């Protein structure tokens, strides 16, 4: 059996007196598309931040390519690159698109500005936005800002292979978008997975039915801080799990408690 690229063992996390994750085990395998789903407030985005090294768990261990992660945030030295696409795109409003996408290279490489611009344009073309490098985020639509954040997440550093992302983490990439814009983003996620020299592995957090069905190979369902179900997209229609059935039907009746 293939070894997981990333593995979480017994991960727990609380914020104040509120437990969010309760001894969660989770695996991500090379080349797969994993969707982490469940009701709001069940720790889905928290898991992504722990995987990315942006947040330390209260208990448990994270293994990256078989190596136990020994540090957090600025101390992380993972054997693979992990890129993250945040829910709100998280672009710097005062920087141009080019400066946003090339931020890593401007800050951490010795490449000349001309070469960085060439690399930025390559990534913008990959996400379907050529020639917009001089614009500012405020001049872009919501869908365009999302795609710019994708370009930034897949930016590789020719000077340092460790900076090159092998895994992408998407936090609600279609949130707030209309159905057509969502389809564009969903297609782009799959296109980037298939593209030569770009991350072939990703985990995605989403509530949106179409995004789950069009971008996921395997699904993990979280509720009350625990993994309650795992399956494939085709398993959604046949599962007897009442949590999953209620989630996809949108019913207010069932084991998932509706917060008033």
Buried (B, 14 or more C-beta within 10 A) or exposed (E): EEEBBBBBBEBBBBEEEEBBBBEBEBBBBBEBBBBBBBBEBBBBBBBBBBBBBBBBBEEBEBBBBEEEBEEBEEEBEBEBBBBBBBBEBBBEEEBBBBBBBBBBBBEEBEBEEEEBBEBBBBBBEBBBBEEBBEBBBEEBEBBBBBBBBBBBBBBBBEEEEEBBBBBBBBBBBBBEBEEEBBBBBBEBBEEBBEEEEBBBBBBBBBBBEEBBBBBBBBBBBBBBBBBBBBBEBEBBEEBEBEBBBBBBEEEEEEEBEEEE
